[in-house]
Structures are given as C-alpha cells and as structure tokens.
Amino acid sequence: MSRERYNAEIKCPNCEQQGTLRVSENDYPFMKNLDRNVTVTSGNFEANMINDNDAKIICKSCAAEFQW
C-alpha cells in the first residue's frame, strides 16, 4: 500500500512556539479511510489523531491544546 507523506508547520496559539508535524496517509483517492498518522519532527509538542481527519496537538511548553 502506498503512503503519501508531507510536513506541516504548526504554531502554538498561546506561546507561539513553532514546530513541524510529519503526516502520512493513504495515497489512493478511492480509499474510504485515509488512515492518517502524525508525528512531531521538531518543536516541543505532542500530537495524536482524534478522528480520521483531525489531530490534537499539545504544547509541552505551556500545556495549550489545539486541533490541526
């Protein structure tokens, strides 16, 4: 199965710390589920998928939570 991978820049809305997410998902447009995964590649963040499309990001510097 082929996976598409790309980077996404993120910024904490509270303390403005910046970081980068590495996103991977199914590369086939006919797939019903993207099976998206996110990992933090830079910055002091934690990232977890909360559904098929959205990730919850937690800034480890100030504890702010936001969605990507």
N, CA, C, O and CB atoms as a CASP TS submission, in Angstrom:
PFRMAT TS
TARGET T0000
AUTHOR 0000-0000-0000
METHOD Language model
MODEL 1
PARENT N/A
ATOM      1  N   MET     1       0.854  -1.172   0.000  1.00  0.00           N
ATOM      2  CA  MET     1       0.000   0.000   0.000  1.00  0.00           C
ATOM      3  C   MET     1       0.900   1.236   0.000  1.00  0.00           C
ATOM      4  O   MET     1       1.865   1.320   0.760  1.00  0.00           O
ATOM      5  CB  MET     1      -0.972  -0.003   1.230  1.00  0.00           C
ATOM      6  N   SER     2       0.572   2.170  -0.849  1.00  0.00           N
ATOM      7  CA  SER     2       1.353   3.389  -0.961  1.00  0.00           C
ATOM      8  C   SER     2       0.869   4.445   0.028  1.00  0.00           C
ATOM      9  O   SER     2      -0.329   4.574   0.284  1.00  0.00           O
ATOM     10  CB  SER     2       1.288   3.928  -2.384  1.00  0.00           C
ATOM     11  N   ARG     3       1.821   5.198   0.578  1.00  0.00           N
ATOM     12  CA  ARG     3       1.501   6.247   1.548  1.00  0.00           C
ATOM     13  C   ARG     3       2.060   7.567   1.038  1.00  0.00           C
ATOM     14  O   ARG     3       3.176   7.637   0.522  1.00  0.00           O
ATOM     15  CB  ARG     3       2.073   5.907   2.962  1.00  0.00           C
ATOM     16  N   GLU     4       1.263   8.597   1.195  1.00  0.00           N
ATOM     17  CA  GLU     4       1.717   9.954   0.899  1.00  0.00           C
ATOM     18  C   GLU     4       2.239  10.548   2.199  1.00  0.00           C
ATOM     19  O   GLU     4       1.630  10.373   3.254  1.00  0.00           O
ATOM     20  CB  GLU     4       0.562  10.838   0.284  1.00  0.00           C
ATOM     21  N   ARG     5       3.360  11.246   2.125  1.00  0.00           N
ATOM     22  CA  ARG     5       3.954  11.861   3.314  1.00  0.00           C
ATOM     23  C   ARG     5       4.256  13.323   3.027  1.00  0.00           C
ATOM     24  O   ARG     5       4.723  13.679   1.944  1.00  0.00           O
ATOM     25  CB  ARG     5       5.243  11.112   3.747  1.00  0.00           C
ATOM     26  N   TYR     6       3.982  14.158   4.013  1.00  0.00           N
ATOM     27  CA  TYR     6       4.297  15.581   3.884  1.00  0.00           C
ATOM     28  C   TYR     6       4.487  16.183   5.262  1.00  0.00           C
ATOM     29  O   TYR     6       4.097  15.594   6.269  1.00  0.00           O
ATOM     30  CB  TYR     6       3.185  16.331   3.112  1.00  0.00           C
ATOM     31  N   ASN     7       5.086  17.353   5.298  1.00  0.00           N
ATOM     32  CA  ASN     7       5.314  18.087   6.541  1.00  0.00           C
ATOM     33  C   ASN     7       4.310  19.217   6.661  1.00  0.00           C
ATOM     34  O   ASN     7       3.888  19.795   5.660  1.00  0.00           O
ATOM     35  CB  ASN     7       6.754  18.636   6.602  1.00  0.00           C
ATOM     36  N   ALA     8       3.928  19.528   7.895  1.00  0.00           N
ATOM     37  CA  ALA     8       3.012  20.646   8.170  1.00  0.00           C
ATOM     38  C   ALA     8       3.599  21.470   9.309  1.00  0.00           C
ATOM     39  O   ALA     8       3.965  20.931  10.353  1.00  0.00           O
ATOM     40  CB  ALA     8       1.566  20.133   8.533  1.00  0.00           C
ATOM     41  N   GLU     9       3.683  22.762   9.101  1.00  0.00           N
ATOM     42  CA  GLU     9       4.176  23.665  10.141  1.00  0.00           C
ATOM     43  C   GLU     9       3.045  23.946  11.132  1.00  0.00           C
ATOM     44  O   GLU     9       1.900  24.154  10.731  1.00  0.00           O
ATOM     45  CB  GLU     9       4.716  24.997   9.519  1.00  0.00           C
ATOM     46  N   ILE    10       3.370  23.950  12.422  1.00  0.00           N
ATOM     47  CA  ILE    10       2.382  24.263  13.455  1.00  0.00           C
ATOM     48  C   ILE    10       2.930  25.366  14.349  1.00  0.00           C
ATOM     49  O   ILE    10       4.140  25.576  14.436  1.00  0.00           O
ATOM     50  CB  ILE    10       2.025  22.998  14.294  1.00  0.00           C
ATOM     51  N   LYS    11       2.015  26.064  15.007  1.00  0.00           N
ATOM     52  CA  LYS    11       2.385  27.152  15.913  1.00  0.00           C
ATOM     53  C   LYS    11       1.402  27.167  17.069  1.00  0.00           C
ATOM     54  O   LYS    11       0.190  27.161  16.857  1.00  0.00           O
ATOM     55  CB  LYS    11       2.401  28.529  15.176  1.00  0.00           C
ATOM     56  N   CYS    12       1.912  27.186  18.283  1.00  0.00           N
ATOM     57  CA  CYS    12       1.061  27.228  19.464  1.00  0.00           C
ATOM     58  C   CYS    12       0.331  28.572  19.502  1.00  0.00           C
ATOM     59  O   CYS    12       0.964  29.622  19.385  1.00  0.00           O
ATOM     60  CB  CYS    12       1.895  27.009  20.763  1.00  0.00           C
ATOM     61  N   PRO    13      -0.989  28.549  19.664  1.00  0.00           N
ATOM     62  CA  PRO    13      -1.742  29.805  19.714  1.00  0.00           C
ATOM     63  C   PRO    13      -1.528  30.578  21.011  1.00  0.00           C
ATOM     64  O   PRO    13      -1.886  31.753  21.101  1.00  0.00           O
ATOM     65  CB  PRO    13      -3.211  29.525  19.536  1.00  0.00           C
ATOM     66  N   ASN    14      -0.948  29.926  22.013  1.00  0.00           N
ATOM     67  CA  ASN    14      -0.741  30.568  23.310  1.00  0.00           C
ATOM     68  C   ASN    14       0.663  31.176  23.430  1.00  0.00           C
ATOM     69  O   ASN    14       0.797  32.381  23.646  1.00  0.00           O
ATOM     70  CB  ASN    14      -0.968  29.556  24.434  1.00  0.00           C
ATOM     71  N   CYS    15       1.699  30.357  23.292  1.00  0.00           N
ATOM     72  CA  CYS    15       3.073  30.843  23.495  1.00  0.00           C
ATOM     73  C   CYS    15       3.836  31.064  22.185  1.00  0.00           C
ATOM     74  O   CYS    15       4.971  31.540  22.200  1.00  0.00           O
ATOM     75  CB  CYS    15       3.839  29.861  24.357  1.00  0.00           C
ATOM     76  N   GLU    16       3.215  30.722  21.063  1.00  0.00           N
ATOM     77  CA  GLU    16       3.757  30.927  19.716  1.00  0.00           C
ATOM     78  C   GLU    16       4.983  30.070  19.395  1.00  0.00           C
ATOM     79  O   GLU    16       5.706  30.361  18.442  1.00  0.00           O
ATOM     80  CB  GLU    16       4.113  32.366  19.541  1.00  0.00           C
ATOM     81  N   GLN    17       5.224  29.016  20.184  1.00  0.00           N
ATOM     82  CA  GLN    17       6.284  28.077  19.829  1.00  0.00           C
ATOM     83  C   GLN    17       5.943  27.446  18.477  1.00  0.00           C
ATOM     84  O   GLN    17       4.774  27.186  18.191  1.00  0.00           O
ATOM     85  CB  GLN    17       6.462  26.979  20.935  1.00  0.00           C
ATOM     86  N   GLN    18       6.946  27.202  17.655  1.00  0.00           N
ATOM     87  CA  GLN    18       6.726  26.622  16.337  1.00  0.00           C
ATOM     88  C   GLN    18       7.307  25.220  16.268  1.00  0.00           C
ATOM     89  O   GLN    18       8.241  24.877  16.993  1.00  0.00           O
ATOM     90  CB  GLN    18       7.342  27.504  15.249  1.00  0.00           C
ATOM     91  N   GLY    19       6.737  24.420  15.383  1.00  0.00           N
ATOM     92  CA  GLY    19       7.211  23.066  15.192  1.00  0.00           C
ATOM     93  C   GLY    19       6.755  22.514  13.866  1.00  0.00           C
ATOM     94  O   GLY    19       6.110  23.204  13.076  1.00  0.00           O
ATOM     95  N   THR    20       7.097  21.261  13.627  1.00  0.00           N
ATOM     96  CA  THR    20       6.761  20.597  12.370  1.00  0.00           C
ATOM     97  C   THR    20       6.162  19.226  12.661  1.00  0.00           C
ATOM     98  O   THR    20       6.671  18.468  13.486  1.00  0.00           O
ATOM     99  CB  THR    20       8.010  20.466  11.461  1.00  0.00           C
ATOM    100  N   LEU    21       5.073  18.930  11.966  1.00  0.00           N
ATOM    101  CA  LEU    21       4.462  17.601  12.010  1.00  0.00           C
ATOM    102  C   LEU    21       4.829  16.848  10.746  1.00  0.00           C
ATOM    103  O   LEU    21       4.938  17.441   9.672  1.00  0.00           O
ATOM    104  CB  LEU    21       2.919  17.695  12.166  1.00  0.00           C
ATOM    105  N   ARG    22       5.018  15.557  10.867  1.00  0.00           N
ATOM    106  CA  ARG    22       5.177  14.680   9.709  1.00  0.00           C
ATOM    107  C   ARG    22       3.857  13.932   9.585  1.00  0.00           C
ATOM    108  O   ARG    22       3.452  13.218  10.502  1.00  0.00           O
ATOM    109  CB  ARG    22       6.423  13.684   9.862  1.00  0.00           C
ATOM    110  N   VAL    23       3.194  14.096   8.455  1.00  0.00           N
ATOM    111  CA  VAL    23       1.884  13.496   8.222  1.00  0.00           C
ATOM    112  C   VAL    23       2.025  12.413   7.163  1.00  0.00           C
ATOM    113  O   VAL    23       2.683  12.619   6.143  1.00  0.00           O
ATOM    114  CB  VAL    23       0.839  14.568   7.787  1.00  0.00           C
ATOM    115  N   SER    24       1.411  11.265   7.403  1.00  0.00           N
ATOM    116  CA  SER    24       1.351  10.209   6.393  1.00  0.00           C
ATOM    117  C   SER    24      -0.086   9.726   6.290  1.00  0.00           C
ATOM    118  O   SER    24      -0.804   9.649   7.287  1.00  0.00           O
ATOM    119  CB  SER    24       2.315   9.029   6.742  1.00  0.00           C
ATOM    120  N   GLU    25      -0.493   9.403   5.066  1.00  0.00           N
ATOM    121  CA  GLU    25      -1.871   8.932   4.837  1.00  0.00           C
ATOM    122  C   GLU    25      -1.904   8.081   3.585  1.00  0.00           C
ATOM    123  O   GLU    25      -0.971   8.095   2.782  1.00  0.00           O
ATOM    124  CB  GLU    25      -2.866  10.124   4.710  1.00  0.00           C
ATOM    125  N   ASN    26      -3.007   7.329   3.427  1.00  0.00           N
ATOM    126  CA  ASN    26      -3.180   6.508   2.235  1.00  0.00           C
ATOM    127  C   ASN    26      -3.115   7.390   0.994  1.00  0.00           C
ATOM    128  O   ASN    26      -3.676   8.485   0.963  1.00  0.00           O
ATOM    129  CB  ASN    26      -4.520   5.736   2.286  1.00  0.00           C
ATOM    130  N   ASP    27      -2.430   6.902  -0.014  1.00  0.00           N
ATOM    131  CA  ASP    27      -2.210   7.671  -1.238  1.00  0.00           C
ATOM    132  C   ASP    27      -3.290   7.432  -2.290  1.00  0.00           C
ATOM    133  O   ASP    27      -3.289   8.091  -3.329  1.00  0.00           O
ATOM    134  CB  ASP    27      -0.858   7.332  -1.818  1.00  0.00           C
ATOM    135  N   TYR    28      -4.185   6.527  -2.047  1.00  0.00           N
ATOM    136  CA  TYR    28      -5.189   6.197  -3.046  1.00  0.00           C
ATOM    137  C   TYR    28      -6.473   6.980  -2.795  1.00  0.00           C
ATOM    138  O   TYR    28      -7.030   6.897  -1.701  1.00  0.00           O
ATOM    139  CB  TYR    28      -5.472   4.692  -3.046  1.00  0.00           C
ATOM    140  N   PRO    29      -6.958   7.739  -3.780  1.00  0.00           N
ATOM    141  CA  PRO    29      -8.149   8.574  -3.562  1.00  0.00           C
ATOM    142  C   PRO    29      -9.430   7.771  -3.341  1.00  0.00           C
ATOM    143  O   PRO    29     -10.394   8.307  -2.795  1.00  0.00           O
ATOM    144  CB  PRO    29      -8.342   9.493  -4.739  1.00  0.00           C
ATOM    145  N   PHE    30      -9.468   6.516  -3.746  1.00  0.00           N
ATOM    146  CA  PHE    30     -10.673   5.710  -3.589  1.00  0.00           C
ATOM    147  C   PHE    30     -10.784   5.067  -2.201  1.00  0.00           C
ATOM    148  O   PHE    30     -11.797   4.437  -1.899  1.00  0.00           O
ATOM    149  CB  PHE    30     -10.705   4.634  -4.649  1.00  0.00           C
ATOM    150  N   MET    31      -9.770   5.216  -1.364  1.00  0.00           N
ATOM    151  CA  MET    31      -9.814   4.644  -0.030  1.00  0.00           C
ATOM    152  C   MET    31     -10.848   5.376   0.821  1.00  0.00           C
ATOM    153  O   MET    31     -10.896   6.606   0.814  1.00  0.00           O
ATOM    154  CB  MET    31      -8.427   4.705   0.630  1.00  0.00           C
ATOM    155  N   LYS    32     -11.670   4.634   1.549  1.00  0.00           N
ATOM    156  CA  LYS    32     -12.680   5.247   2.414  1.00  0.00           C
ATOM    157  C   LYS    32     -12.060   5.873   3.659  1.00  0.00           C
ATOM    158  O   LYS    32     -12.606   6.823   4.219  1.00  0.00           O
ATOM    159  CB  LYS    32     -13.719   4.212   2.821  1.00  0.00           C
ATOM    160  N   ASN    33     -10.937   5.348   4.084  1.00  0.00           N
ATOM    161  CA  ASN    33     -10.275   5.829   5.291  1.00  0.00           C
ATOM    162  C   ASN    33      -8.858   6.264   4.926  1.00  0.00           C
ATOM    163  O   ASN    33      -8.104   5.495   4.329  1.00  0.00           O
ATOM    164  CB  ASN    33     -10.256   4.730   6.403  1.00  0.00           C
ATOM    165  N   LEU    34      -8.500   7.485   5.283  1.00  0.00           N
ATOM    166  CA  LEU    34      -7.157   7.974   4.979  1.00  0.00           C
ATOM    167  C   LEU    34      -6.079   7.309   5.815  1.00  0.00           C
ATOM    168  O   LEU    34      -4.907   7.319   5.440  1.00  0.00           O
ATOM    169  CB  LEU    34      -7.098   9.456   5.181  1.00  0.00           C
ATOM    170  N   ASP    35      -6.466   6.727   6.953  1.00  0.00           N
ATOM    171  CA  ASP    35      -5.506   6.113   7.869  1.00  0.00           C
ATOM    172  C   ASP    35      -4.353   7.083   8.138  1.00  0.00           C
ATOM    173  O   ASP    35      -3.181   6.718   8.042  1.00  0.00           O
ATOM    174  CB  ASP    35      -4.970   4.774   7.290  1.00  0.00           C
ATOM    175  N   ARG    36      -4.708   8.314   8.474  1.00  0.00           N
ATOM    176  CA  ARG    36      -3.732   9.384   8.683  1.00  0.00           C
ATOM    177  C   ARG    36      -3.004   9.213  10.015  1.00  0.00           C
ATOM    178  O   ARG    36      -3.610   8.885  11.035  1.00  0.00           O
ATOM    179  CB  ARG    36      -4.422  10.753   8.634  1.00  0.00           C
ATOM    180  N   ASN    37      -1.706   9.438   9.982  1.00  0.00           N
ATOM    181  CA  ASN    37      -0.867   9.402  11.168  1.00  0.00           C
ATOM    182  C   ASN    37      -0.060  10.691  11.238  1.00  0.00           C
ATOM    183  O   ASN    37       0.338  11.232  10.206  1.00  0.00           O
ATOM    184  CB  ASN    37       0.066   8.162  11.157  1.00  0.00           C
ATOM    185  N   VAL    38       0.183  11.184  12.444  1.00  0.00           N
ATOM    186  CA  VAL    38       1.025  12.362  12.623  1.00  0.00           C
ATOM    187  C   VAL    38       2.101  12.065  13.666  1.00  0.00           C
ATOM    188  O   VAL    38       1.855  11.365  14.649  1.00  0.00           O
ATOM    189  CB  VAL    38       0.175  13.592  13.046  1.00  0.00           C
ATOM    190  N   THR    39       3.280  12.600  13.439  1.00  0.00           N
ATOM    191  CA  THR    39       4.358  12.551  14.404  1.00  0.00           C
ATOM    192  C   THR    39       5.013  13.925  14.437  1.00  0.00           C
ATOM    193  O   THR    39       5.040  14.633  13.430  1.00  0.00           O
ATOM    194  CB  THR    39       5.391  11.433  14.053  1.00  0.00           C
ATOM    195  N   VAL    40       5.529  14.288  15.574  1.00  0.00           N
ATOM    196  CA  VAL    40       6.211  15.573  15.722  1.00  0.00           C
ATOM    197  C   VAL    40       7.671  15.377  15.333  1.00  0.00           C
ATOM    198  O   VAL    40       8.349  14.498  15.865  1.00  0.00           O
ATOM    199  CB  VAL    40       6.083  16.129  17.187  1.00  0.00           C
ATOM    200  N   THR    41       8.156  16.208  14.396  1.00  0.00           N
ATOM    201  CA  THR    41       9.558  16.102  13.990  1.00  0.00           C
ATOM    202  C   THR    41      10.403  17.243  14.540  1.00  0.00           C
ATOM    203  O   THR    41      11.626  17.125  14.609  1.00  0.00           O
ATOM    204  CB  THR    41       9.661  16.073  12.478  1.00  0.00           C
ATOM    205  N   SER    42       9.766  18.350  14.934  1.00  0.00           N
ATOM    206  CA  SER    42      10.500  19.425  15.598  1.00  0.00           C
ATOM    207  C   SER    42       9.550  20.202  16.490  1.00  0.00           C
ATOM    208  O   SER    42       8.345  20.244  16.241  1.00  0.00           O
ATOM    209  CB  SER    42      11.173  20.365  14.564  1.00  0.00           C
ATOM    210  N   GLY    43      10.088  20.809  17.517  1.00  0.00           N
ATOM    211  CA  GLY    43       9.268  21.552  18.464  1.00  0.00           C
ATOM    212  C   GLY    43       8.929  20.698  19.673  1.00  0.00           C
ATOM    213  O   GLY    43       9.095  19.479  19.650  1.00  0.00           O
ATOM    214  N   ASN    44       8.459  21.339  20.713  1.00  0.00           N
ATOM    215  CA  ASN    44       8.139  20.676  21.971  1.00  0.00           C
ATOM    216  C   ASN    44       6.630  20.430  22.046  1.00  0.00           C
ATOM    217  O   ASN    44       5.931  21.036  22.858  1.00  0.00           O
ATOM    218  CB  ASN    44       8.622  21.524  23.181  1.00  0.00           C
ATOM    219  N   PHE    45       6.141  19.532  21.185  1.00  0.00           N
ATOM    220  CA  PHE    45       4.713  19.238  21.061  1.00  0.00           C
ATOM    221  C   PHE    45       4.465  17.740  21.176  1.00  0.00           C
ATOM    222  O   PHE    45       5.372  16.925  21.008  1.00  0.00           O
ATOM    223  CB  PHE    45       4.166  19.767  19.724  1.00  0.00           C
ATOM    224  N   GLU    46       3.221  17.400  21.464  1.00  0.00           N
ATOM    225  CA  GLU    46       2.728  16.025  21.399  1.00  0.00           C
ATOM    226  C   GLU    46       1.555  16.046  20.439  1.00  0.00           C
ATOM    227  O   GLU    46       0.745  16.972  20.477  1.00  0.00           O
ATOM    228  CB  GLU    46       2.312  15.464  22.825  1.00  0.00           C
ATOM    229  N   ALA    47       1.448  15.038  19.575  1.00  0.00           N
ATOM    230  CA  ALA    47       0.372  15.007  18.584  1.00  0.00           C
ATOM    231  C   ALA    47      -0.270  13.628  18.554  1.00  0.00           C
ATOM    232  O   ALA    47       0.421  12.609  18.558  1.00  0.00           O
ATOM    233  CB  ALA    47       0.902  15.383  17.185  1.00  0.00           C
ATOM    234  N   ASN    48      -1.614  13.605  18.521  1.00  0.00           N
ATOM    235  CA  ASN    48      -2.382  12.364  18.437  1.00  0.00           C
ATOM    236  C   ASN    48      -3.587  12.585  17.546  1.00  0.00           C
ATOM    237  O   ASN    48      -4.248  13.620  17.627  1.00  0.00           O
ATOM    238  CB  ASN    48      -2.823  11.879  19.840  1.00  0.00           C
ATOM    239  N   MET    49      -3.870  11.618  16.702  1.00  0.00           N
ATOM    240  CA  MET    49      -5.082  11.688  15.882  1.00  0.00           C
ATOM    241  C   MET    49      -6.297  11.476  16.782  1.00  0.00           C
ATOM    242  O   MET    49      -6.303  10.574  17.619  1.00  0.00           O
ATOM    243  CB  MET    49      -5.048  10.625  14.730  1.00  0.00           C
ATOM    244  N   ILE    50      -7.342  12.321  16.607  1.00  0.00           N
ATOM    245  CA  ILE    50      -8.555  12.176  17.410  1.00  0.00           C
ATOM    246  C   ILE    50      -9.715  11.626  16.580  1.00  0.00           C
ATOM    247  O   ILE    50     -10.717  11.171  17.133  1.00  0.00           O
ATOM    248  CB  ILE    50      -8.945  13.521  18.024  1.00  0.00           C
ATOM    249  N   ASN    51      -9.580  11.668  15.265  1.00  0.00           N
ATOM    250  CA  ASN    51     -10.524  11.026  14.351  1.00  0.00           C
ATOM    251  C   ASN    51      -9.810  10.850  13.015  1.00  0.00           C
ATOM    252  O   ASN    51      -8.588  10.987  12.959  1.00  0.00           O
ATOM    253  CB  ASN    51     -11.852  11.871  14.191  1.00  0.00           C
ATOM    254  N   ASP    52     -10.525  10.555  11.953  1.00  0.00           N
ATOM    255  CA  ASP    52      -9.885  10.295  10.659  1.00  0.00           C
ATOM    256  C   ASP    52      -9.190  11.514  10.066  1.00  0.00           C
ATOM    257  O   ASP    52      -8.277  11.372   9.253  1.00  0.00           O
ATOM    258  CB  ASP    52     -10.906   9.791   9.684  1.00  0.00           C
ATOM    259  N   ASN    53      -9.612  12.710  10.465  1.00  0.00           N
ATOM    260  CA  ASN    53      -9.095  13.919   9.820  1.00  0.00           C
ATOM    261  C   ASN    53      -8.357  14.884  10.737  1.00  0.00           C
ATOM    262  O   ASN    53      -7.541  15.670  10.256  1.00  0.00           O
ATOM    263  CB  ASN    53     -10.209  14.638   9.187  1.00  0.00           C
ATOM    264  N   ASP    54      -8.615  14.853  12.033  1.00  0.00           N
ATOM    265  CA  ASP    54      -8.099  15.877  12.934  1.00  0.00           C
ATOM    266  C   ASP    54      -7.105  15.306  13.948  1.00  0.00           C
ATOM    267  O   ASP    54      -7.240  14.177  14.421  1.00  0.00           O
ATOM    268  CB  ASP    54      -9.248  16.551  13.662  1.00  0.00           C
ATOM    269  N   ALA    55      -6.107  16.129  14.260  1.00  0.00           N
ATOM    270  CA  ALA    55      -5.129  15.762  15.280  1.00  0.00           C
ATOM    271  C   ALA    55      -5.230  16.741  16.438  1.00  0.00           C
ATOM    272  O   ALA    55      -5.475  17.931  16.242  1.00  0.00           O
ATOM    273  CB  ALA    55      -3.690  15.744  14.698  1.00  0.00           C
ATOM    274  N   LYS    56      -5.038  16.225  17.652  1.00  0.00           N
ATOM    275  CA  LYS    56      -4.958  17.082  18.836  1.00  0.00           C
ATOM    276  C   LYS    56      -3.480  17.318  19.105  1.00  0.00           C
ATOM    277  O   LYS    56      -2.695  16.378  19.235  1.00  0.00           O
ATOM    278  CB  LYS    56      -5.683  16.433  20.090  1.00  0.00           C
ATOM    279  N   ILE    57      -3.118  18.590  19.186  1.00  0.00           N
ATOM    280  CA  ILE    57      -1.739  18.975  19.446  1.00  0.00           C
ATOM    281  C   ILE    57      -1.669  19.553  20.852  1.00  0.00           C
ATOM    282  O   ILE    57      -2.510  20.369  21.230  1.00  0.00           O
ATOM    283  CB  ILE    57      -1.220  20.000  18.384  1.00  0.00           C
ATOM    284  N   ILE    58      -0.685  19.141  21.619  1.00  0.00           N
ATOM    285  CA  ILE    58      -0.460  19.674  22.958  1.00  0.00           C
ATOM    286  C   ILE    58       0.938  20.290  22.978  1.00  0.00           C
ATOM    287  O   ILE    58       1.928  19.628  22.667  1.00  0.00           O
ATOM    288  CB  ILE    58      -0.613  18.557  24.061  1.00  0.00           C
ATOM    289  N   CYS    59       0.995  21.562  23.347  1.00  0.00           N
ATOM    290  CA  CYS    59       2.270  22.254  23.509  1.00  0.00           C
ATOM    291  C   CYS    59       2.839  21.870  24.866  1.00  0.00           C
ATOM    292  O   CYS    59       2.213  22.124  25.895  1.00  0.00           O
ATOM    293  CB  CYS    59       2.102  23.811  23.382  1.00  0.00           C
ATOM    294  N   LYS    60       4.005  21.268  24.880  1.00  0.00           N
ATOM    295  CA  LYS    60       4.614  20.837  26.139  1.00  0.00           C
ATOM    296  C   LYS    60       5.241  22.001  26.903  1.00  0.00           C
ATOM    297  O   LYS    60       5.597  21.857  28.073  1.00  0.00           O
ATOM    298  CB  LYS    60       5.667  19.774  25.872  1.00  0.00           C
ATOM    299  N   SER    61       5.377  23.146  26.250  1.00  0.00           N
ATOM    300  CA  SER    61       5.931  24.314  26.931  1.00  0.00           C
ATOM    301  C   SER    61       4.913  25.037  27.809  1.00  0.00           C
ATOM    302  O   SER    61       5.233  25.482  28.911  1.00  0.00           O
ATOM    303  CB  SER    61       6.487  25.274  25.918  1.00  0.00           C
ATOM    304  N   CYS    62       3.657  25.151  27.295  1.00  0.00           N
ATOM    305  CA  CYS    62       2.649  25.903  28.050  1.00  0.00           C
ATOM    306  C   CYS    62       1.368  25.120  28.304  1.00  0.00           C
ATOM    307  O   CYS    62       0.438  25.649  28.911  1.00  0.00           O
ATOM    308  CB  CYS    62       2.314  27.169  27.321  1.00  0.00           C
ATOM    309  N   ALA    63       1.301  23.860  27.847  1.00  0.00           N
ATOM    310  CA  ALA    63       0.152  22.962  28.047  1.00  0.00           C
ATOM    311  C   ALA    63      -1.081  23.352  27.247  1.00  0.00           C
ATOM    312  O   ALA    63      -2.162  22.823  27.507  1.00  0.00           O
ATOM    313  CB  ALA    63      -0.207  22.919  29.499  1.00  0.00           C
ATOM    314  N   ALA    64      -0.957  24.256  26.287  1.00  0.00           N
ATOM    315  CA  ALA    64      -2.103  24.602  25.436  1.00  0.00           C
ATOM    316  C   ALA    64      -2.440  23.423  24.517  1.00  0.00           C
ATOM    317  O   ALA    64      -1.555  22.719  24.032  1.00  0.00           O
ATOM    318  CB  ALA    64      -1.802  25.883  24.593  1.00  0.00           C
ATOM    319  N   GLU    65      -3.739  23.229  24.292  1.00  0.00           N
ATOM    320  CA  GLU    65      -4.199  22.178  23.373  1.00  0.00           C
ATOM    321  C   GLU    65      -4.906  22.854  22.210  1.00  0.00           C
ATOM    322  O   GLU    65      -5.659  23.810  22.394  1.00  0.00           O
ATOM    323  CB  GLU    65      -5.152  21.148  24.094  1.00  0.00           C
ATOM    324  N   PHE    66      -4.652  22.341  21.005  1.00  0.00           N
ATOM    325  CA  PHE    66      -5.327  22.857  19.821  1.00  0.00           C
ATOM    326  C   PHE    66      -5.423  21.766  18.780  1.00  0.00           C
ATOM    327  O   PHE    66      -4.699  20.773  18.837  1.00  0.00           O
ATOM    328  CB  PHE    66      -4.591  24.084  19.253  1.00  0.00           C
ATOM    329  N   GLN    67      -6.319  21.952  17.831  1.00  0.00           N
ATOM    330  CA  GLN    67      -6.511  20.960  16.774  1.00  0.00           C
ATOM    331  C   GLN    67      -5.822  21.407  15.505  1.00  0.00           C
ATOM    332  O   GLN    67      -5.696  22.596  15.212  1.00  0.00           O
ATOM    333  CB  GLN    67      -8.000  20.722  16.511  1.00  0.00           C
ATOM    334  N   TRP    68      -5.385  20.415  14.773  1.00  0.00           N
ATOM    335  CA  TRP    68      -4.803  20.679  13.466  1.00  0.00           C
ATOM    336  C   TRP    68      -5.604  19.922  12.454  1.00  0.00           C
ATOM    337  O   TRP    68      -5.307  19.983  11.261  1.00  0.00           O
ATOM    338  CB  TRP    68      -3.308  20.285  13.404  1.00  0.00           C
TER
END
